[in-house]
Amino acid sequence: MNNNTIKKDEVLKRIKIAKGHLDKVRRMYEDGAYCPDIIHQSKAVQAALKKIDQMILHGHLHSCVLKDLHGDSNKNEKLIDEIVELFEKT
């Protein structure tokens, strides 16, 4: 892993934070909290997950894609299609 890749510990830390936010959403909903407050907390979960996705994609691009792009053009096309698919699902 080089300096451009994200460390596994940092991603796991952010996953734990996102889980904590999600647990808070559940508790708020169960306790009948004010709906806009629940939505605000839910948005925090979504933002945390989006950041996690970005970090993982960044690591993937640096650790897998860059080293594989210098070879077979069919493989390159497959790698590009894989990344485009990720964005189509969002």
PDB file with one MODEL, atoms N, CA, C and O in Angstrom:
MODEL        1
ATOM      1  N   MET A   1       0.850  -1.169   0.000  1.00  0.00           N
ATOM      2  CA  MET A   1       0.000   0.000   0.000  1.00  0.00           C
ATOM      3  C   MET A   1       0.899   1.237   0.000  1.00  0.00           C
ATOM      4  O   MET A   1       1.809   1.342   0.823  1.00  0.00           O
ATOM      5  N   ASN A   2       0.647   2.181  -0.928  1.00  0.00           N
ATOM      6  CA  ASN A   2       1.481   3.372  -0.972  1.00  0.00           C
ATOM      7  C   ASN A   2       0.790   4.543  -0.280  1.00  0.00           C
ATOM      8  O   ASN A   2      -0.298   4.385   0.272  1.00  0.00           O
ATOM      9  N   ASN A   3       1.414   5.704  -0.310  1.00  0.00           N
ATOM     10  CA  ASN A   3       0.878   6.872   0.382  1.00  0.00           C
ATOM     11  C   ASN A   3      -0.447   7.353  -0.193  1.00  0.00           C
ATOM     12  O   ASN A   3      -1.183   8.061   0.494  1.00  0.00           O
ATOM     13  N   ASN A   4      -0.771   6.994  -1.421  1.00  0.00           N
ATOM     14  CA  ASN A   4      -2.008   7.437  -2.059  1.00  0.00           C
ATOM     15  C   ASN A   4      -3.204   6.576  -1.684  1.00  0.00           C
ATOM     16  O   ASN A   4      -4.341   6.945  -1.980  1.00  0.00           O
ATOM     17  N   THR A   5      -2.979   5.463  -1.055  1.00  0.00           N
ATOM     18  CA  THR A   5      -4.087   4.591  -0.703  1.00  0.00           C
ATOM     19  C   THR A   5      -4.544   4.857   0.722  1.00  0.00           C
ATOM     20  O   THR A   5      -3.790   5.350   1.561  1.00  0.00           O
ATOM     21  N   ILE A   6      -5.784   4.520   0.962  1.00  0.00           N
ATOM     22  CA  ILE A   6      -6.388   4.739   2.267  1.00  0.00           C
ATOM     23  C   ILE A   6      -6.069   3.558   3.165  1.00  0.00           C
ATOM     24  O   ILE A   6      -6.106   2.408   2.728  1.00  0.00           O
ATOM     25  N   LYS A   7      -5.763   3.836   4.392  1.00  0.00           N
ATOM     26  CA  LYS A   7      -5.445   2.779   5.343  1.00  0.00           C
ATOM     27  C   LYS A   7      -6.722   2.077   5.813  1.00  0.00           C
ATOM     28  O   LYS A   7      -7.746   2.714   6.058  1.00  0.00           O
ATOM     29  N   LYS A   8      -6.636   0.783   5.929  1.00  0.00           N
ATOM     30  CA  LYS A   8      -7.764  -0.042   6.345  1.00  0.00           C
ATOM     31  C   LYS A   8      -8.323   0.413   7.693  1.00  0.00           C
ATOM     32  O   LYS A   8      -9.539   0.442   7.878  1.00  0.00           O
ATOM     33  N   ASP A   9      -7.454   0.765   8.626  1.00  0.00           N
ATOM     34  CA  ASP A   9      -7.892   1.203   9.952  1.00  0.00           C
ATOM     35  C   ASP A   9      -8.794   2.429   9.880  1.00  0.00           C
ATOM     36  O   ASP A   9      -9.764   2.541  10.631  1.00  0.00           O
ATOM     37  N   GLU A  10      -8.471   3.343   8.977  1.00  0.00           N
ATOM     38  CA  GLU A  10      -9.277   4.566   8.843  1.00  0.00           C
ATOM     39  C   GLU A  10     -10.670   4.246   8.301  1.00  0.00           C
ATOM     40  O   GLU A  10     -11.660   4.814   8.762  1.00  0.00           O
ATOM     41  N   VAL A  11     -10.748   3.343   7.329  1.00  0.00           N
ATOM     42  CA  VAL A  11     -12.052   2.946   6.790  1.00  0.00           C
ATOM     43  C   VAL A  11     -12.870   2.250   7.877  1.00  0.00           C
ATOM     44  O   VAL A  11     -14.054   2.543   8.047  1.00  0.00           O
ATOM     45  N   LEU A  12     -12.244   1.333   8.611  1.00  0.00           N
ATOM     46  CA  LEU A  12     -12.963   0.625   9.679  1.00  0.00           C
ATOM     47  C   LEU A  12     -13.435   1.594  10.762  1.00  0.00           C
ATOM     48  O   LEU A  12     -14.525   1.432  11.309  1.00  0.00           O
ATOM     49  N   LYS A  13     -12.625   2.586  11.066  1.00  0.00           N
ATOM     50  CA  LYS A  13     -13.015   3.599  12.050  1.00  0.00           C
ATOM     51  C   LYS A  13     -14.257   4.338  11.573  1.00  0.00           C
ATOM     52  O   LYS A  13     -15.186   4.559  12.350  1.00  0.00           O
ATOM     53  N   ARG A  14     -14.277   4.718  10.311  1.00  0.00           N
ATOM     54  CA  ARG A  14     -15.433   5.432   9.764  1.00  0.00           C
ATOM     55  C   ARG A  14     -16.675   4.536   9.702  1.00  0.00           C
ATOM     56  O   ARG A  14     -17.794   5.019   9.875  1.00  0.00           O
ATOM     57  N   ILE A  15     -16.487   3.252   9.460  1.00  0.00           N
ATOM     58  CA  ILE A  15     -17.628   2.323   9.468  1.00  0.00           C
ATOM     59  C   ILE A  15     -18.234   2.260  10.867  1.00  0.00           C
ATOM     60  O   ILE A  15     -19.456   2.255  11.015  1.00  0.00           O
ATOM     61  N   LYS A  16     -17.394   2.212  11.882  1.00  0.00           N
ATOM     62  CA  LYS A  16     -17.889   2.193  13.262  1.00  0.00           C
ATOM     63  C   LYS A  16     -18.646   3.475  13.588  1.00  0.00           C
ATOM     64  O   LYS A  16     -19.672   3.433  14.266  1.00  0.00           O
ATOM     65  N   ILE A  17     -18.152   4.599  13.116  1.00  0.00           N
ATOM     66  CA  ILE A  17     -18.839   5.869  13.331  1.00  0.00           C
ATOM     67  C   ILE A  17     -20.203   5.857  12.641  1.00  0.00           C
ATOM     68  O   ILE A  17     -21.202   6.271  13.229  1.00  0.00           O
ATOM     69  N   ALA A  18     -20.244   5.386  11.403  1.00  0.00           N
ATOM     70  CA  ALA A  18     -21.511   5.313  10.666  1.00  0.00           C
ATOM     71  C   ALA A  18     -22.493   4.396  11.382  1.00  0.00           C
ATOM     72  O   ALA A  18     -23.684   4.699  11.456  1.00  0.00           O
ATOM     73  N   LYS A  19     -22.009   3.290  11.903  1.00  0.00           N
ATOM     74  CA  LYS A  19     -22.866   2.365  12.642  1.00  0.00           C
ATOM     75  C   LYS A  19     -23.438   3.055  13.879  1.00  0.00           C
ATOM     76  O   LYS A  19     -24.613   2.882  14.201  1.00  0.00           O
ATOM     77  N   GLY A  20     -22.616   3.828  14.564  1.00  0.00           N
ATOM     78  CA  GLY A  20     -23.093   4.573  15.723  1.00  0.00           C
ATOM     79  C   GLY A  20     -24.190   5.552  15.354  1.00  0.00           C
ATOM     80  O   GLY A  20     -25.183   5.687  16.069  1.00  0.00           O
ATOM     81  N   HIS A  21     -24.005   6.243  14.223  1.00  0.00           N
ATOM     82  CA  HIS A  21     -25.039   7.163  13.749  1.00  0.00           C
ATOM     83  C   HIS A  21     -26.332   6.412  13.432  1.00  0.00           C
ATOM     84  O   HIS A  21     -27.424   6.873  13.764  1.00  0.00           O
ATOM     85  N   LEU A  22     -26.198   5.257  12.788  1.00  0.00           N
ATOM     86  CA  LEU A  22     -27.379   4.473  12.435  1.00  0.00           C
ATOM     87  C   LEU A  22     -28.091   3.952  13.681  1.00  0.00           C
ATOM     88  O   LEU A  22     -29.321   3.953  13.738  1.00  0.00           O
ATOM     89  N   ASP A  23     -27.336   3.513  14.666  1.00  0.00           N
ATOM     90  CA  ASP A  23     -27.945   3.084  15.936  1.00  0.00           C
ATOM     91  C   ASP A  23     -28.720   4.235  16.567  1.00  0.00           C
ATOM     92  O   ASP A  23     -29.791   4.034  17.138  1.00  0.00           O
ATOM     93  N   LYS A  24     -28.172   5.439  16.460  1.00  0.00           N
ATOM     94  CA  LYS A  24     -28.836   6.626  16.999  1.00  0.00           C
ATOM     95  C   LYS A  24     -30.151   6.877  16.266  1.00  0.00           C
ATOM     96  O   LYS A  24     -31.144   7.236  16.899  1.00  0.00           O
ATOM     97  N   VAL A  25     -30.180   6.696  14.952  1.00  0.00           N
ATOM     98  CA  VAL A  25     -31.417   6.866  14.173  1.00  0.00           C
ATOM     99  C   VAL A  25     -32.471   5.887  14.668  1.00  0.00           C
ATOM    100  O   VAL A  25     -33.625   6.261  14.875  1.00  0.00           O
ATOM    101  N   ARG A  26     -32.075   4.636  14.857  1.00  0.00           N
ATOM    102  CA  ARG A  26     -33.019   3.622  15.340  1.00  0.00           C
ATOM    103  C   ARG A  26     -33.578   4.002  16.708  1.00  0.00           C
ATOM    104  O   ARG A  26     -34.787   3.947  16.929  1.00  0.00           O
ATOM    105  N   ARG A  27     -32.703   4.383  17.612  1.00  0.00           N
ATOM    106  CA  ARG A  27     -33.149   4.761  18.963  1.00  0.00           C
ATOM    107  C   ARG A  27     -34.077   5.975  18.925  1.00  0.00           C
ATOM    108  O   ARG A  27     -35.089   6.015  19.624  1.00  0.00           O
ATOM    109  N   MET A  28     -33.728   6.948  18.115  1.00  0.00           N
ATOM    110  CA  MET A  28     -34.561   8.140  18.004  1.00  0.00           C
ATOM    111  C   MET A  28     -35.945   7.774  17.484  1.00  0.00           C
ATOM    112  O   MET A  28     -36.954   8.268  17.987  1.00  0.00           O
ATOM    113  N   TYR A  29     -35.991   6.913  16.482  1.00  0.00           N
ATOM    114  CA  TYR A  29     -37.269   6.511  15.912  1.00  0.00           C
ATOM    115  C   TYR A  29     -38.085   5.725  16.935  1.00  0.00           C
ATOM    116  O   TYR A  29     -39.281   5.963  17.104  1.00  0.00           O
ATOM    117  N   GLU A  30     -37.434   4.796  17.608  1.00  0.00           N
ATOM    118  CA  GLU A  30     -38.120   4.012  18.642  1.00  0.00           C
ATOM    119  C   GLU A  30     -38.663   4.904  19.758  1.00  0.00           C
ATOM    120  O   GLU A  30     -39.735   4.636  20.299  1.00  0.00           O
ATOM    121  N   ASP A  31     -37.936   5.951  20.099  1.00  0.00           N
ATOM    122  CA  ASP A  31     -38.333   6.838  21.188  1.00  0.00           C
ATOM    123  C   ASP A  31     -39.314   7.923  20.747  1.00  0.00           C
ATOM    124  O   ASP A  31     -39.770   8.728  21.559  1.00  0.00           O
ATOM    125  N   GLY A  32     -39.631   7.935  19.457  1.00  0.00           N
ATOM    126  CA  GLY A  32     -40.595   8.912  18.959  1.00  0.00           C
ATOM    127  C   GLY A  32     -40.030  10.321  18.864  1.00  0.00           C
ATOM    128  O   GLY A  32     -40.749  11.296  19.083  1.00  0.00           O
ATOM    129  N   ALA A  33     -38.761  10.432  18.544  1.00  0.00           N
ATOM    130  CA  ALA A  33     -38.119  11.746  18.422  1.00  0.00           C
ATOM    131  C   ALA A  33     -38.764  12.549  17.293  1.00  0.00           C
ATOM    132  O   ALA A  33     -39.454  12.002  16.433  1.00  0.00           O
ATOM    133  N   TYR A  34     -38.529  13.824  17.319  1.00  0.00           N
ATOM    134  CA  TYR A  34     -39.031  14.753  16.314  1.00  0.00           C
ATOM    135  C   TYR A  34     -38.500  14.332  14.942  1.00  0.00           C
ATOM    136  O   TYR A  34     -37.292  14.191  14.752  1.00  0.00           O
ATOM    137  N   CYS A  35     -39.413  14.134  13.990  1.00  0.00           N
ATOM    138  CA  CYS A  35     -39.068  13.571  12.680  1.00  0.00           C
ATOM    139  C   CYS A  35     -37.926  14.304  11.967  1.00  0.00           C
ATOM    140  O   CYS A  35     -37.019  13.646  11.459  1.00  0.00           O
ATOM    141  N   PRO A  36     -37.937  15.638  11.912  1.00  0.00           N
ATOM    142  CA  PRO A  36     -36.808  16.307  11.260  1.00  0.00           C
ATOM    143  C   PRO A  36     -35.462  16.002  11.938  1.00  0.00           C
ATOM    144  O   PRO A  36     -34.429  15.960  11.269  1.00  0.00           O
ATOM    145  N   ASP A  37     -35.473  15.791  13.249  1.00  0.00           N
ATOM    146  CA  ASP A  37     -34.236  15.421  13.936  1.00  0.00           C
ATOM    147  C   ASP A  37     -33.763  14.035  13.522  1.00  0.00           C
ATOM    148  O   ASP A  37     -32.564  13.797  13.374  1.00  0.00           O
ATOM    149  N   ILE A  38     -34.708  13.126  13.337  1.00  0.00           N
ATOM    150  CA  ILE A  38     -34.362  11.773  12.878  1.00  0.00           C
ATOM    151  C   ILE A  38     -33.774  11.839  11.470  1.00  0.00           C
ATOM    152  O   ILE A  38     -32.767  11.196  11.173  1.00  0.00           O
ATOM    153  N   ILE A  39     -34.410  12.614  10.624  1.00  0.00           N
ATOM    154  CA  ILE A  39     -33.924  12.745   9.243  1.00  0.00           C
ATOM    155  C   ILE A  39     -32.535  13.370   9.224  1.00  0.00           C
ATOM    156  O   ILE A  39     -31.675  12.948   8.451  1.00  0.00           O
ATOM    157  N   HIS A  40     -32.315  14.360  10.057  1.00  0.00           N
ATOM    158  CA  HIS A  40     -30.990  14.986  10.152  1.00  0.00           C
ATOM    159  C   HIS A  40     -29.935  13.942  10.518  1.00  0.00           C
ATOM    160  O   HIS A  40     -28.854  13.919   9.930  1.00  0.00           O
ATOM    161  N   GLN A  41     -30.241  13.092  11.473  1.00  0.00           N
ATOM    162  CA  GLN A  41     -29.311  12.041  11.883  1.00  0.00           C
ATOM    163  C   GLN A  41     -29.127  11.016  10.767  1.00  0.00           C
ATOM    164  O   GLN A  41     -28.021  10.520  10.548  1.00  0.00           O
ATOM    165  N   SER A  42     -30.216  10.701  10.062  1.00  0.00           N
ATOM    166  CA  SER A  42     -30.139   9.772   8.940  1.00  0.00           C
ATOM    167  C   SER A  42     -29.241  10.323   7.832  1.00  0.00           C
ATOM    168  O   SER A  42     -28.496   9.576   7.198  1.00  0.00           O
ATOM    169  N   LYS A  43     -29.317  11.614   7.608  1.00  0.00           N
ATOM    170  CA  LYS A  43     -28.449  12.246   6.600  1.00  0.00           C
ATOM    171  C   LYS A  43     -26.974  12.114   7.001  1.00  0.00           C
ATOM    172  O   LYS A  43     -26.101  11.972   6.144  1.00  0.00           O
ATOM    173  N   ALA A  44     -26.707  12.162   8.302  1.00  0.00           N
ATOM    174  CA  ALA A  44     -25.339  11.979   8.783  1.00  0.00           C
ATOM    175  C   ALA A  44     -24.846  10.570   8.452  1.00  0.00           C
ATOM    176  O   ALA A  44     -23.691  10.386   8.070  1.00  0.00           O
ATOM    177  N   VAL A  45     -25.726   9.577   8.599  1.00  0.00           N
ATOM    178  CA  VAL A  45     -25.371   8.195   8.239  1.00  0.00           C
ATOM    179  C   VAL A  45     -25.054   8.111   6.752  1.00  0.00           C
ATOM    180  O   VAL A  45     -24.045   7.528   6.357  1.00  0.00           O
ATOM    181  N   GLN A  46     -25.913   8.693   5.938  1.00  0.00           N
ATOM    182  CA  GLN A  46     -25.719   8.633   4.493  1.00  0.00           C
ATOM    183  C   GLN A  46     -24.420   9.321   4.067  1.00  0.00           C
ATOM    184  O   GLN A  46     -23.704   8.828   3.196  1.00  0.00           O
ATOM    185  N   ALA A  47     -24.126  10.458   4.688  1.00  0.00           N
ATOM    186  CA  ALA A  47     -22.884  11.164   4.376  1.00  0.00           C
ATOM    187  C   ALA A  47     -21.671  10.333   4.792  1.00  0.00           C
ATOM    188  O   ALA A  47     -20.672  10.280   4.074  1.00  0.00           O
ATOM    189  N   ALA A  48     -21.762   9.687   5.951  1.00  0.00           N
ATOM    190  CA  ALA A  48     -20.665   8.847   6.427  1.00  0.00           C
ATOM    191  C   ALA A  48     -20.439   7.674   5.475  1.00  0.00           C
ATOM    192  O   ALA A  48     -19.297   7.341   5.159  1.00  0.00           O
ATOM    193  N   LEU A  49     -21.512   7.054   5.022  1.00  0.00           N
ATOM    194  CA  LEU A  49     -21.385   5.928   4.091  1.00  0.00           C
ATOM    195  C   LEU A  49     -20.819   6.382   2.746  1.00  0.00           C
ATOM    196  O   LEU A  49     -20.019   5.680   2.128  1.00  0.00           O
ATOM    197  N   LYS A  50     -21.242   7.556   2.307  1.00  0.00           N
ATOM    198  CA  LYS A  50     -20.721   8.077   1.047  1.00  0.00           C
ATOM    199  C   LYS A  50     -19.212   8.299   1.155  1.00  0.00           C
ATOM    200  O   LYS A  50     -18.469   7.985   0.225  1.00  0.00           O
ATOM    201  N   LYS A  51     -18.765   8.833   2.275  1.00  0.00           N
ATOM    202  CA  LYS A  51     -17.339   9.057   2.488  1.00  0.00           C
ATOM    203  C   LYS A  51     -16.580   7.723   2.510  1.00  0.00           C
ATOM    204  O   LYS A  51     -15.486   7.615   1.957  1.00  0.00           O
ATOM    205  N   ILE A  52     -17.165   6.720   3.149  1.00  0.00           N
ATOM    206  CA  ILE A  52     -16.549   5.389   3.180  1.00  0.00           C
ATOM    207  C   ILE A  52     -16.407   4.845   1.760  1.00  0.00           C
ATOM    208  O   ILE A  52     -15.358   4.311   1.397  1.00  0.00           O
ATOM    209  N   ASP A  53     -17.465   4.981   0.961  1.00  0.00           N
ATOM    210  CA  ASP A  53     -17.410   4.531  -0.432  1.00  0.00           C
ATOM    211  C   ASP A  53     -16.296   5.245  -1.195  1.00  0.00           C
ATOM    212  O   ASP A  53     -15.565   4.618  -1.962  1.00  0.00           O
ATOM    213  N   GLN A  54     -16.168   6.546  -0.985  1.00  0.00           N
ATOM    214  CA  GLN A  54     -15.130   7.309  -1.667  1.00  0.00           C
ATOM    215  C   GLN A  54     -13.740   6.821  -1.270  1.00  0.00           C
ATOM    216  O   GLN A  54     -12.853   6.686  -2.112  1.00  0.00           O
ATOM    217  N   MET A  55     -13.566   6.561   0.007  1.00  0.00           N
ATOM    218  CA  MET A  55     -12.265   6.094   0.492  1.00  0.00           C
ATOM    219  C   MET A  55     -11.923   4.724  -0.093  1.00  0.00           C
ATOM    220  O   MET A  55     -10.788   4.483  -0.505  1.00  0.00           O
ATOM    221  N   ILE A  56     -12.900   3.843  -0.125  1.00  0.00           N
ATOM    222  CA  ILE A  56     -12.666   2.502  -0.665  1.00  0.00           C
ATOM    223  C   ILE A  56     -12.383   2.572  -2.162  1.00  0.00           C
ATOM    224  O   ILE A  56     -11.490   1.887  -2.660  1.00  0.00           O
ATOM    225  N   LEU A  57     -13.140   3.396  -2.876  1.00  0.00           N
ATOM    226  CA  LEU A  57     -12.905   3.556  -4.314  1.00  0.00           C
ATOM    227  C   LEU A  57     -11.514   4.131  -4.567  1.00  0.00           C
ATOM    228  O   LEU A  57     -10.807   3.676  -5.466  1.00  0.00           O
ATOM    229  N   HIS A  58     -11.126   5.114  -3.789  1.00  0.00           N
ATOM    230  CA  HIS A  58      -9.797   5.706  -3.915  1.00  0.00           C
ATOM    231  C   HIS A  58      -8.718   4.624  -3.757  1.00  0.00           C
ATOM    232  O   HIS A  58      -7.786   4.539  -4.557  1.00  0.00           O
ATOM    233  N   GLY A  59      -8.863   3.819  -2.733  1.00  0.00           N
ATOM    234  CA  GLY A  59      -7.910   2.734  -2.514  1.00  0.00           C
ATOM    235  C   GLY A  59      -7.904   1.736  -3.658  1.00  0.00           C
ATOM    236  O   GLY A  59      -6.847   1.265  -4.076  1.00  0.00           O
ATOM    237  N   HIS A  60      -9.088   1.415  -4.162  1.00  0.00           N
ATOM    238  CA  HIS A  60      -9.202   0.463  -5.275  1.00  0.00           C
ATOM    239  C   HIS A  60      -8.516   1.007  -6.523  1.00  0.00           C
ATOM    240  O   HIS A  60      -7.788   0.288  -7.208  1.00  0.00           O
ATOM    241  N   LEU A  61      -8.756   2.277  -6.808  1.00  0.00           N
ATOM    242  CA  LEU A  61      -8.150   2.879  -7.997  1.00  0.00           C
ATOM    243  C   LEU A  61      -6.627   2.854  -7.913  1.00  0.00           C
ATOM    244  O   LEU A  61      -5.948   2.599  -8.908  1.00  0.00           O
ATOM    245  N   HIS A  62      -6.098   3.117  -6.724  1.00  0.00           N
ATOM    246  CA  HIS A  62      -4.645   3.143  -6.570  1.00  0.00           C
ATOM    247  C   HIS A  62      -4.030   1.753  -6.445  1.00  0.00           C
ATOM    248  O   HIS A  62      -2.937   1.509  -6.957  1.00  0.00           O
ATOM    249  N   SER A  63      -4.720   0.850  -5.773  1.00  0.00           N
ATOM    250  CA  SER A  63      -4.094  -0.449  -5.524  1.00  0.00           C
ATOM    251  C   SER A  63      -4.378  -1.482  -6.605  1.00  0.00           C
ATOM    252  O   SER A  63      -3.574  -2.391  -6.815  1.00  0.00           O
ATOM    253  N   CYS A  64      -5.482  -1.359  -7.277  1.00  0.00           N
ATOM    254  CA  CYS A  64      -5.850  -2.384  -8.273  1.00  0.00           C
ATOM    255  C   CYS A  64      -5.860  -1.839  -9.698  1.00  0.00           C
ATOM    256  O   CYS A  64      -5.210  -2.390 -10.587  1.00  0.00           O
ATOM    257  N   VAL A  65      -6.591  -0.771  -9.904  1.00  0.00           N
ATOM    258  CA  VAL A  65      -6.823  -0.292 -11.263  1.00  0.00           C
ATOM    259  C   VAL A  65      -5.542   0.230 -11.912  1.00  0.00           C
ATOM    260  O   VAL A  65      -5.220  -0.145 -13.040  1.00  0.00           O
ATOM    261  N   LEU A  66      -4.820   1.080 -11.214  1.00  0.00           N
ATOM    262  CA  LEU A  66      -3.614   1.658 -11.825  1.00  0.00           C
ATOM    263  C   LEU A  66      -2.625   0.604 -12.283  1.00  0.00           C
ATOM    264  O   LEU A  66      -2.058   0.713 -13.370  1.00  0.00           O
ATOM    265  N   LYS A  67      -2.414  -0.413 -11.465  1.00  0.00           N
ATOM    266  CA  LYS A  67      -1.430  -1.433 -11.852  1.00  0.00           C
ATOM    267  C   LYS A  67      -1.942  -2.311 -12.989  1.00  0.00           C
ATOM    268  O   LYS A  67      -1.144  -2.874 -13.739  1.00  0.00           O
ATOM    269  N   ASP A  68      -3.269  -2.437 -13.128  1.00  0.00           N
ATOM    270  CA  ASP A  68      -3.833  -3.298 -14.167  1.00  0.00           C
ATOM    271  C   ASP A  68      -4.087  -2.572 -15.491  1.00  0.00           C
ATOM    272  O   ASP A  68      -4.306  -3.230 -16.508  1.00  0.00           O
ATOM    273  N   LEU A  69      -4.064  -1.258 -15.507  1.00  0.00           N
ATOM    274  CA  LEU A  69      -4.391  -0.507 -16.722  1.00  0.00           C
ATOM    275  C   LEU A  69      -3.302  -0.552 -17.790  1.00  0.00           C
ATOM    276  O   LEU A  69      -3.539  -0.116 -18.916  1.00  0.00           O
ATOM    277  N   HIS A  70      -2.156  -1.049 -17.480  1.00  0.00           N
ATOM    278  CA  HIS A  70      -1.051  -1.013 -18.428  1.00  0.00           C
ATOM    279  C   HIS A  70      -0.981  -2.252 -19.320  1.00  0.00           C
ATOM    280  O   HIS A  70      -0.032  -2.408 -20.088  1.00  0.00           O
ATOM    281  N   GLY A  71      -1.950  -3.106 -19.226  1.00  0.00           N
ATOM    282  CA  GLY A  71      -1.887  -4.345 -19.988  1.00  0.00           C
ATOM    283  C   GLY A  71      -2.911  -4.427 -21.100  1.00  0.00           C
ATOM    284  O   GLY A  71      -3.072  -3.505 -21.899  1.00  0.00           O
ATOM    285  N   ASP A  72      -3.588  -5.541 -21.129  1.00  0.00           N
ATOM    286  CA  ASP A  72      -4.558  -5.913 -22.149  1.00  0.00           C
ATOM    287  C   ASP A  72      -5.695  -4.886 -22.249  1.00  0.00           C
ATOM    288  O   ASP A  72      -6.295  -4.524 -21.237  1.00  0.00           O
ATOM    289  N   SER A  73      -5.989  -4.418 -23.471  1.00  0.00           N
ATOM    290  CA  SER A  73      -7.038  -3.409 -23.654  1.00  0.00           C
ATOM    291  C   SER A  73      -8.420  -3.952 -23.302  1.00  0.00           C
ATOM    292  O   SER A  73      -9.284  -3.188 -22.872  1.00  0.00           O
ATOM    293  N   ASN A  74      -8.650  -5.266 -23.476  1.00  0.00           N
ATOM    294  CA  ASN A  74      -9.929  -5.858 -23.081  1.00  0.00           C
ATOM    295  C   ASN A  74     -10.096  -5.801 -21.568  1.00  0.00           C
ATOM    296  O   ASN A  74     -11.185  -5.522 -21.066  1.00  0.00           O
ATOM    297  N   LYS A  75      -9.022  -6.063 -20.852  1.00  0.00           N
ATOM    298  CA  LYS A  75      -9.051  -5.993 -19.392  1.00  0.00           C
ATOM    299  C   LYS A  75      -9.261  -4.547 -18.939  1.00  0.00           C
ATOM    300  O   LYS A  75      -9.988  -4.291 -17.979  1.00  0.00           O
ATOM    301  N   ASN A  76      -8.623  -3.608 -19.633  1.00  0.00           N
ATOM    302  CA  ASN A  76      -8.799  -2.191 -19.319  1.00  0.00           C
ATOM    303  C   ASN A  76     -10.261  -1.789 -19.450  1.00  0.00           C
ATOM    304  O   ASN A  76     -10.807  -1.096 -18.591  1.00  0.00           O
ATOM    305  N   GLU A  77     -10.880  -2.228 -20.524  1.00  0.00           N
ATOM    306  CA  GLU A  77     -12.288  -1.903 -20.760  1.00  0.00           C
ATOM    307  C   GLU A  77     -13.168  -2.485 -19.664  1.00  0.00           C
ATOM    308  O   GLU A  77     -14.121  -1.843 -19.222  1.00  0.00           O
ATOM    309  N   LYS A  78     -12.856  -3.684 -19.231  1.00  0.00           N
ATOM    310  CA  LYS A  78     -13.607  -4.324 -18.150  1.00  0.00           C
ATOM    311  C   LYS A  78     -13.465  -3.520 -16.854  1.00  0.00           C
ATOM    312  O   LYS A  78     -14.448  -3.324 -16.139  1.00  0.00           O
ATOM    313  N   LEU A  79     -12.256  -3.056 -16.551  1.00  0.00           N
ATOM    314  CA  LEU A  79     -12.026  -2.248 -15.356  1.00  0.00           C
ATOM    315  C   LEU A  79     -12.824  -0.949 -15.413  1.00  0.00           C
ATOM    316  O   LEU A  79     -13.441  -0.549 -14.426  1.00  0.00           O
ATOM    317  N   ILE A  80     -12.808  -0.306 -16.553  1.00  0.00           N
ATOM    318  CA  ILE A  80     -13.558   0.940 -16.721  1.00  0.00           C
ATOM    319  C   ILE A  80     -15.052   0.686 -16.570  1.00  0.00           C
ATOM    320  O   ILE A  80     -15.742   1.446 -15.890  1.00  0.00           O
ATOM    321  N   ASP A  81     -15.559  -0.371 -17.195  1.00  0.00           N
ATOM    322  CA  ASP A  81     -16.978  -0.720 -17.081  1.00  0.00           C
ATOM    323  C   ASP A  81     -17.372  -0.983 -15.630  1.00  0.00           C
ATOM    324  O   ASP A  81     -18.455  -0.594 -15.194  1.00  0.00           O
ATOM    325  N   GLU A  82     -16.495  -1.639 -14.896  1.00  0.00           N
ATOM    326  CA  GLU A  82     -16.754  -1.941 -13.481  1.00  0.00           C
ATOM    327  C   GLU A  82     -16.926  -0.653 -12.666  1.00  0.00           C
ATOM    328  O   GLU A  82     -17.820  -0.554 -11.826  1.00  0.00           O
ATOM    329  N   ILE A  83     -16.072   0.312 -12.923  1.00  0.00           N
ATOM    330  CA  ILE A  83     -16.147   1.581 -12.198  1.00  0.00           C
ATOM    331  C   ILE A  83     -17.387   2.368 -12.603  1.00  0.00           C
ATOM    332  O   ILE A  83     -18.066   2.941 -11.751  1.00  0.00           O
ATOM    333  N   VAL A  84     -17.681   2.398 -13.894  1.00  0.00           N
ATOM    334  CA  VAL A  84     -18.874   3.106 -14.362  1.00  0.00           C
ATOM    335  C   VAL A  84     -20.125   2.493 -13.740  1.00  0.00           C
ATOM    336  O   VAL A  84     -21.039   3.217 -13.346  1.00  0.00           O
ATOM    337  N   GLU A  85     -20.170   1.172 -13.649  1.00  0.00           N
ATOM    338  CA  GLU A  85     -21.308   0.480 -13.020  1.00  0.00           C
ATOM    339  C   GLU A  85     -21.522   0.936 -11.592  1.00  0.00           C
ATOM    340  O   GLU A  85     -22.662   1.123 -11.167  1.00  0.00           O
ATOM    341  N   LEU A  86     -20.451   1.118 -10.850  1.00  0.00           N
ATOM    342  CA  LEU A  86     -20.552   1.582  -9.470  1.00  0.00           C
ATOM    343  C   LEU A  86     -21.312   2.899  -9.404  1.00  0.00           C
ATOM    344  O   LEU A  86     -22.156   3.085  -8.527  1.00  0.00           O
ATOM    345  N   PHE A  87     -21.024   3.803 -10.314  1.00  0.00           N
ATOM    346  CA  PHE A  87     -21.667   5.104 -10.298  1.00  0.00           C
ATOM    347  C   PHE A  87     -23.107   5.055 -10.816  1.00  0.00           C
ATOM    348  O   PHE A  87     -23.930   5.889 -10.441  1.00  0.00           O
ATOM    349  N   GLU A  88     -23.406   4.095 -11.664  1.00  0.00           N
ATOM    350  CA  GLU A  88     -24.770   3.950 -12.164  1.00  0.00           C
ATOM    351  C   GLU A  88     -25.708   3.462 -11.073  1.00  0.00           C
ATOM    352  O   GLU A  88     -26.910   3.717 -11.141  1.00  0.00           O
ATOM    353  N   LYS A  89     -25.188   2.765 -10.072  1.00  0.00           N
ATOM    354  CA  LYS A  89     -26.010   2.216  -9.003  1.00  0.00           C
ATOM    355  C   LYS A  89     -26.335   3.243  -7.922  1.00  0.00           C
ATOM    356  O   LYS A  89     -27.138   2.967  -7.030  1.00  0.00           O
ATOM    357  N   THR A  90     -25.722   4.421  -7.991  1.00  0.00           N
ATOM    358  CA  THR A  90     -25.961   5.430  -6.962  1.00  0.00           C
ATOM    359  C   THR A  90     -27.033   6.399  -7.344  1.00  0.00           C
ATOM    360  O   THR A  90     -27.346   7.308  -6.576  1.00  0.00           O
TER     361      THR A  90
ENDMDL
END
